[in-house]
């Protein structure tokens, strides 16, 4: 599959067509840039569990980054099973060159034959010729290990490595987001909300306008909301309370509903100044009342000016508040693989005169219904 990522990319489709798998693929690419590829593959139960059953002997990934004033950088990574583990069969980082048939190669690795471009020698070299004592890990990518010699490739690696995958927030009674939290520097609320208190407190003290924007979003979603407070519970540990016009006493995080807590976490995440280059969200609409989804769509759209956002959703109510150029329709092909199509390429103009986007999804005009 090839997918053009736009500032906001929201994937819709039936269960099992590959929405979460595509988020996993982007997460694997981020792990390869971080030097955590082996951990990421293990967390997904190994390479064999990731491969398309009966249809694949290897798994290949690729991603491109535009570079102002230059041709794009293209990165590819191919993994093949090897016993109970895997080997990196092929990896390359290349830039197309205008007027040249062959691209410029920063990395060109095949199995154990690792090559990268070394400035002093002016050609692709093997690491052991440059770093005799270099302990190269064959289960991690060359991208994460070769010397950082060029600004654009290192910027590519850094941005890809910063990509963050957010699953559905855990809001069980003893989950981190419901408990008092130790204060520490944090610009993001954390994948499990473990830094929600720290990030909101930081914003209140350092970026009050952004903090007020979060409170305004929560107030729009829950009209009774008054403000957040941060009472200390121990040295270096703060709780967070929800002040509401309907109650004389504050609500602590273990007392608020799942939907309230998830909306606060999403609003904090999407308003954060620390958003990474690529933000991946799986089913952000879970537990949210349909009336809150218009606010969520607005938060996603605003955040897309500061990060590229890729979302997987089953919610037709969320799609109602999106535009066709923000929605990707994902379907299963006859051979079990997946197909992707941007909704604005489906000639929907006349249909949208009479129907909303979610209605077109429900009546099958968009496909993606399984």
Long-range contacts (C-beta under 8 A, 24 or more apart in sequence): 1-337, 1-338, 1-339, 1-340, 2-340, 3-328, 3-340, 4-342, 5-278, 5-308, 5-310, 6-308, 6-325, 6-326, 7-304, 7-305, 7-308, 7-309, 8-300, 8-301, 8-304, 8-308, 8-309, 8-311, 8-326, 9-308, 9-309, 9-310, 9-311, 9-326, 9-328, 10-300, 10-311, 10-313, 10-318, 10-319, 10-322, 10-326, 10-327, 10-328, 11-310, 11-311, 11-312, 11-313, 11-327, 11-328, 11-330, 11-340, 12-313, 12-314, 12-316, 12-319, 12-327, 12-328, 12-329, 12-330, 12-361, 12-366, 12-368, 13-329, 13-330, 13-331, 13-338, 13-368, 13-370, 14-331, 14-332, 14-368, 14-369, 14-370, 15-314, 15-370, 16-332, 16-370, 17-330, 17-331, 17-332, 17-338, 17-368, 17-370, 18-330, 18-332, 18-338, 19-312, 19-313, 19-330, 20-282, 20-312, 21-338, 22-310, 22-312, 22-330, 22-338, 23-165, 23-280, 23-282, 23-310, 23-312, 24-50, 24-165, 25-61, 26-63, 26-163, 26-165, 26-278, 26-280, 26-310, 27-163, 27-165, 27-280, 28-61, 29-61, 29-63, 29-75, 29-77, 29-160, 29-163, 30-160, 30-161, 30-162, 30-163, 30-164, 30-165, 30-278, 32-61, 32-77, 32-140, 32-141, 32-143, 32-144, 32-160, 33-141, 33-143, 33-144, 33-157, 33-158, 33-160, 33-161, 34-144, 34-161, 35-140, 35-141, 35-144, 35-145, 36-140, 37-139, 37-140, 37-141, 37-144, 38-137, 38-139, 38-140, 41-79, 41-86, 46-84, 46-85, 46-86, 47-79, 47-80, 47-81, 47-85, 47-86, 48-81, 51-81, 52-336, 52-337, 55-335, 55-336, 55-337, 57-81, 58-89, 63-160, 65-156, 65-159, 65-160, 67-95, 67-152, 70-95, 70-152, 71-95, 71-96, 71-97, 71-98, 72-96, 73-106, 73-152, 73-153, 73-156, 74-103, 75-143, 75-156, 75-160, 77-141, 77-143, 85-139, 86-139, 87-111, 87-138, 88-138, 88-139, 88-141, 88-142, 91-141, 91-142, 91-143, 93-142, 93-143, 93-153, 93-156, 95-152, 106-150, 106-153, 107-142, 107-143, 107-146, 109-142, 112-138, 114-142, 114-146, 116-142, 116-146, 116-147, 117-149, 117-150, 118-147, 118-149, 119-149, 119-150, 159-277, 159-278, 160-277, 160-278, 162-276, 162-277, 162-278, 163-276, 163-277, 163-278, 163-279, 163-280, 164-188, 164-191, 164-276, 164-278, 164-279, 164-280, 165-191, 165-280, 165-282, 166-191, 166-269, 166-279, 166-280, 166-281, 166-282, 166-284, 167-191, 167-282, 168-282, 168-283, 168-286, 169-193, 169-261, 169-262, 169-265, 171-258, 171-261, 171-262, 171-287, 173-254, 177-253, 177-261, 177-265, 178-253, 178-254, 178-261, 179-253, 179-254, 180-233, 180-234, 180-237, 180-238, 180-239, 181-237, 181-238, 181-239, 181-240, 182-236, 182-237, 183-236, 183-237, 183-238, 187-272, 187-273, 187-274, 188-269, 188-272, 188-274, 188-275, 189-265, 189-268, 189-269, 189-272, 193-261, 193-265, 196-240, 196-264, 196-265, 196-268, 197-230, 197-238, 197-239, 197-240, 198-238, 199-268, 199-272, 199-274, 200-228, 200-230, 200-240, 200-268, 201-230, 201-238, 203-268, 203-271, 203-272, 203-273, 204-228, 204-230, 207-273, 210-271, 210-273, 213-271, 214-264, 214-267, 214-268, 214-271, 217-267, 217-271, 217-295, 217-299, 218-263, 218-264, 218-267, 220-295, 221-263, 221-267, 221-292, 221-295, 222-260, 222-263, 257-287, 258-287, 259-287, 259-288, 259-289, 259-292, 262-286, 262-287, 262-288, 263-288, 263-292, 263-295, 263-296, 266-296, 266-299, 267-299, 270-299, 270-300, 270-302, 270-303, 271-299, 271-303, 273-306, 275-303, 275-306, 275-307, 276-307, 277-307, 277-308, 278-307, 278-308, 278-310, 279-303, 279-307, 279-308, 279-309, 279-310, 280-309, 280-310, 280-311, 281-309, 281-310, 281-311, 281-312, 282-311, 282-312, 283-312, 283-313, 283-314, 283-315, 284-311, 284-313, 285-313, 285-314, 285-315, 285-317, 285-318, 290-317, 293-317, 293-318, 293-320, 293-321, 294-321, 296-321, 297-321, 297-322, 301-326, 316-358, 316-361, 316-362, 317-358, 319-357, 319-358, 319-361, 320-356, 320-357, 320-358, 322-357, 323-357, 324-348, 324-352, 324-357, 327-357, 329-366, 329-367, 329-368, 330-368, 331-367, 331-368, 332-370, 341-367
